Amino acid sequence: MSKNLVINKEKCISCGLCIKDCISNALEFDKTNTPQFSLGGENRCIECQHCLSICPTGALSILDKKPEDSKPIMEQNSEAVLNTIMSRRSTRLFKNENISPEIMNKLKTALNYVPTGCNDHNLLFSITETKEETDKIREYVIKKLSLALRFLPFAGPAKKFKHYKKLLINKVDVIYRNAPHIIVAASPVNAPCKNIDPNIALSYFELYANSLGIGTCWCGFGQACFMLFPKLKRIFNIPKNYEPVYVMLFGLPAIKYKRTTQPLPYKYVKPDTSLI
């Protein structure tokens, strides 16, 4: 398939940045010092668009993407970014209402920019966009669990629910925490980083959601339910050649945190290069 590399020779300054930054070594200069695909380069191209992004004069188009249709990169406020990371909390108390279509569209658009191994843009996201959809799934899962936990031994995925047996039998929603929305991130079964990419995507989703005032919660119980009740894959419309990797809840929080926590630091070690 043609990657449609187009160079505006009037704008190109032959700086070579697109060639240097290409991870696939897919580009080279022609005899006129204009970037072109090297031998076999078009096939090696992983469509990351780094060449489009790095060109200082906007001379390069590829994959029918034009530089004038991209947004300029703004300077980041590092303190604000760090504060977003530090103030992120797992939300388990949500307002009983849908988030606005405008915010939902912003969240979905942001997912297009998450990084993936080998630039494999085949992730799939199943999202309940209304509380009514979520309620139907919530009722189905809790009903199935409340029945199953009366007879299932607490082994495998069912172990997660051991301490909540009484609540679940009484149909209390300790799974989805009464959240109005659910997002499931799934990977193709043959994806190069199938167990990592969805979690990276949800991490990006979570931080952006928090910056918009949307609460999120990583939902291990929801993920375990996929193993217990295979029909959930069909309910969330996940194709057979995909696997759901993780689940996140989100919605307008019913609480507001006032300050960051003070966590214990993780352990940090230096490599011992004397062993080399």
C-alpha positions as CSV (number, residue, x, y, z in Angstrom):
1,M,0.0,0.0,0.0
2,S,1.4,3.4,-1.0
3,K,2.3,5.6,2.0
4,N,2.0,8.8,-0.2
5,L,5.1,10.6,0.9
6,V,5.0,14.1,-0.6
7,I,7.7,16.8,-0.1
8,N,7.0,20.4,-0.8
9,K,10.4,21.4,-2.3
10,E,9.8,25.1,-1.9
11,K,9.5,24.5,1.9
12,C,12.1,21.7,2.4
13,I,15.4,23.0,3.8
14,S,17.1,19.6,3.5
15,C,17.8,19.6,7.3
16,G,17.5,15.8,7.4
17,L,15.6,15.7,10.6
18,C,12.9,13.4,9.1
19,I,15.6,11.0,8.0
20,K,17.4,11.0,11.4
21,D,14.3,10.5,13.4
22,C,12.9,7.6,11.4
23,I,13.0,4.5,13.5
24,S,12.6,2.2,10.4
25,N,15.4,3.9,8.4
26,A,12.8,4.3,5.7
27,L,14.0,7.7,4.4
28,E,17.0,9.0,2.6
29,F,18.0,12.0,0.5
30,D,17.7,11.8,-3.3
31,K,20.3,13.4,-5.6
32,T,18.7,16.9,-5.0
33,N,18.9,16.5,-1.2
34,T,15.1,16.0,-1.0
35,P,13.8,13.2,1.4
36,Q,12.5,10.1,-0.3
37,F,11.8,6.5,0.6
38,S,14.9,4.4,0.7
39,L,15.0,1.0,-1.0
40,G,12.3,-1.0,0.8
41,G,11.6,1.9,3.1
42,E,8.0,2.3,2.1
43,N,7.4,-1.3,3.3
44,R,9.4,-0.7,6.5
45,C,7.4,2.4,7.4
46,I,5.3,1.8,10.6
47,E,3.2,4.9,10.0
48,C,4.2,6.6,13.2
49,Q,4.2,10.1,11.4
50,H,7.4,11.2,13.3
51,C,8.6,12.6,10.0
52,L,5.4,14.7,9.6
53,S,5.7,15.9,13.2
54,I,9.4,16.8,13.2
55,C,9.6,18.8,10.0
56,P,10.4,22.4,11.0
57,T,8.9,24.0,7.9
58,G,5.9,21.7,7.4
59,A,7.3,20.5,4.0
60,L,6.4,16.8,4.5
61,S,3.1,15.1,4.0
62,I,2.6,11.3,4.4
63,L,-0.3,8.9,4.5
64,D,-2.5,11.7,3.1
65,K,-1.8,13.6,6.3
66,K,-0.9,17.3,5.8
67,P,1.1,19.3,8.3
68,E,-1.4,22.2,8.3
69,D,-4.0,19.8,9.6
70,S,-1.9,19.0,12.7
71,K,-2.0,21.1,15.9
72,P,1.1,23.0,17.0
73,I,2.9,21.6,20.1
74,M,2.4,23.9,23.1
75,E,4.9,24.4,25.9
76,Q,3.9,22.2,28.9
77,N,3.5,23.5,32.5
78,S,5.5,20.8,34.2
79,E,4.2,21.7,37.7
80,A,0.6,21.4,36.4
81,V,1.3,18.0,34.8
82,L,3.0,16.8,38.0
83,N,0.1,18.0,40.1
84,T,-2.3,16.1,37.9
85,I,-0.3,12.9,38.5
86,M,0.0,13.6,42.3
87,S,-3.7,14.4,42.7
88,R,-5.1,11.5,40.8
89,R,-7.3,9.4,43.0
90,S,-9.4,6.3,42.5
91,T,-13.0,7.5,42.5
92,R,-15.6,5.1,43.9
93,L,-18.4,7.6,44.6
94,F,-20.0,8.9,41.4
95,K,-22.9,11.3,40.6
96,N,-25.9,9.5,39.2
97,E,-25.7,11.2,35.8
98,N,-24.1,10.9,32.4
99,I,-21.1,13.0,31.5
100,S,-21.8,15.4,28.6
101,P,-21.5,14.3,25.0
102,E,-18.8,17.0,24.6
103,I,-16.6,15.6,27.3
104,M,-17.2,12.0,26.0
105,N,-16.0,13.0,22.6
106,K,-12.9,14.7,24.0
107,L,-12.1,11.5,25.9
108,K,-12.6,9.3,22.8
109,T,-10.5,11.7,20.7
110,A,-7.6,11.5,23.2
111,L,-7.5,7.7,23.0
112,N,-6.4,8.1,19.3
113,Y,-3.0,9.5,20.6
114,V,-2.0,6.8,23.1
115,P,1.3,5.0,22.3
116,T,1.4,1.4,21.4
117,G,4.2,-1.2,20.8
118,C,5.4,-1.2,17.2
119,N,2.8,1.6,16.6
120,D,0.2,-1.1,16.4
121,H,-3.0,0.9,16.1
122,N,-5.5,-1.9,16.5
123,L,-6.7,-1.3,20.1
124,L,-10.4,-1.5,20.6
125,F,-12.3,0.4,23.3
126,S,-15.8,-0.6,24.3
127,I,-17.5,2.3,26.1
128,T,-20.9,2.6,27.8
129,E,-21.8,6.2,26.8
130,T,-25.0,6.3,28.9
131,K,-25.8,5.3,32.5
132,E,-28.8,3.3,31.1
133,E,-26.4,1.1,29.2
134,T,-24.2,0.7,32.2
135,D,-27.2,-0.1,34.4
136,K,-28.2,-3.0,32.2
137,I,-24.6,-4.5,32.4
138,R,-24.5,-3.8,36.1
139,E,-27.8,-5.7,36.7
140,Y,-26.7,-8.6,34.5
141,V,-23.3,-9.1,36.2
142,I,-24.6,-8.6,39.8
143,K,-27.4,-11.1,39.2
144,K,-25.0,-13.7,37.8
145,L,-22.6,-13.2,40.6
146,S,-25.1,-13.3,43.4
147,L,-26.3,-16.7,42.1
148,A,-22.8,-18.0,41.3
149,L,-21.3,-17.1,44.6
150,R,-23.8,-19.3,46.4
151,F,-22.2,-22.4,44.8
152,L,-18.9,-21.4,43.3
153,P,-15.7,-22.4,45.2
154,F,-13.4,-19.4,45.8
155,A,-10.8,-20.4,43.3
156,G,-9.2,-18.7,40.3
157,P,-10.9,-15.4,39.3
158,A,-13.7,-16.0,42.0
159,K,-11.1,-15.5,44.7
160,K,-11.4,-11.7,44.2
161,F,-15.0,-11.7,45.4
162,K,-14.5,-13.8,48.6
163,H,-14.6,-10.9,51.0
164,Y,-17.6,-9.3,49.3
165,K,-19.8,-12.5,49.1
166,K,-22.5,-11.2,51.4
167,L,-22.8,-7.8,49.7
168,L,-22.9,-9.4,46.2
169,I,-25.5,-12.0,47.2
170,N,-27.6,-9.0,48.4
171,K,-26.9,-7.4,45.0
172,V,-24.8,-4.5,46.3
173,D,-22.7,-3.1,43.4
174,V,-19.2,-3.5,44.6
175,I,-18.1,-4.3,41.1
176,Y,-18.9,-1.1,39.1
177,R,-19.3,1.1,42.2
178,N,-22.5,2.7,40.7
179,A,-20.3,4.4,38.1
180,P,-22.3,5.8,35.1
181,H,-19.7,4.7,32.5
182,I,-17.4,1.8,31.8
183,I,-14.5,1.6,29.3
184,V,-13.0,-1.8,28.4
185,A,-9.6,-1.8,26.6
186,A,-9.0,-4.8,24.3
187,S,-6.1,-6.0,22.1
188,P,-6.0,-8.3,19.2
189,V,-4.8,-11.7,20.4
190,N,-1.8,-11.5,18.1
191,A,-0.8,-7.9,18.9
192,P,3.0,-7.5,19.7
193,C,2.3,-5.9,23.1
194,K,-1.2,-7.2,23.7
195,N,-1.1,-7.2,27.5
196,I,0.6,-3.8,27.9
197,D,-0.9,-1.5,25.3
198,P,-4.4,-1.4,26.8
199,N,-3.0,-0.5,30.3
200,I,-0.9,2.3,28.8
201,A,-4.0,3.6,27.0
202,L,-6.1,3.6,30.1
203,S,-3.3,5.4,32.0
204,Y,-3.4,8.2,29.5
205,F,-7.2,8.1,29.5
206,E,-7.3,8.4,33.3
207,L,-5.0,11.4,33.5
208,Y,-6.8,13.3,30.8
209,A,-10.2,12.4,32.4
210,N,-9.0,13.8,35.7
211,S,-7.9,17.0,34.1
212,L,-11.4,17.4,32.8
213,G,-12.9,16.8,36.3
214,I,-13.9,13.2,35.5
215,G,-13.3,10.6,38.2
216,T,-11.9,7.2,37.2
217,C,-11.3,3.8,38.9
218,W,-9.3,0.8,37.7
219,C,-11.7,-2.1,38.0
220,G,-10.1,-5.5,38.7
221,F,-13.5,-6.9,39.6
222,G,-14.8,-6.0,36.3
223,Q,-11.9,-7.7,34.6
224,A,-12.4,-10.8,36.6
225,C,-16.0,-10.9,35.5
226,F,-14.9,-11.4,31.9
227,M,-13.2,-14.6,33.0
228,L,-16.2,-15.8,34.9
229,F,-18.9,-14.9,32.4
230,P,-17.6,-15.2,28.8
231,K,-20.9,-13.7,27.5
232,L,-19.6,-10.3,28.6
233,K,-17.3,-10.3,25.6
234,R,-20.4,-10.3,23.3
235,I,-22.3,-7.8,25.5
236,F,-19.4,-5.4,25.2
237,N,-19.2,-6.2,21.5
238,I,-15.6,-7.4,21.6
239,P,-14.7,-9.5,18.5
240,K,-13.5,-13.1,18.8
241,N,-9.9,-12.2,17.8
242,Y,-9.7,-9.6,20.6
243,E,-9.2,-10.1,24.3
244,P,-10.4,-7.6,27.0
245,V,-7.3,-6.6,29.0
246,Y,-8.6,-4.2,31.5
247,V,-11.6,-2.3,32.7
248,M,-12.0,1.3,34.0
249,L,-14.9,3.1,35.5
250,F,-15.5,6.8,35.0
251,G,-18.0,9.5,35.6
252,L,-18.6,12.8,37.4
253,P,-17.3,12.3,41.0
254,A,-19.6,12.8,43.9
255,I,-16.7,13.9,46.1
256,K,-13.8,16.3,45.7
257,Y,-10.3,15.7,47.1
258,K,-8.6,18.8,48.5
259,R,-5.0,17.8,48.6
260,T,-2.5,15.2,47.4
261,T,-1.6,12.2,49.5
262,Q,1.9,11.6,51.0
263,P,2.8,8.1,49.7
264,L,5.8,6.1,50.8
265,P,8.5,6.3,48.1
266,Y,9.2,3.3,45.9
267,K,12.6,1.7,46.0
268,Y,15.1,3.0,43.5
269,V,18.3,1.2,42.6
270,K,21.2,1.8,40.2
271,P,22.4,-0.8,37.7
272,D,25.7,-2.4,38.7
273,T,27.8,-1.8,35.6
274,S,30.8,-3.4,37.4
275,L,29.3,-6.7,36.5
276,I,29.8,-6.1,32.8
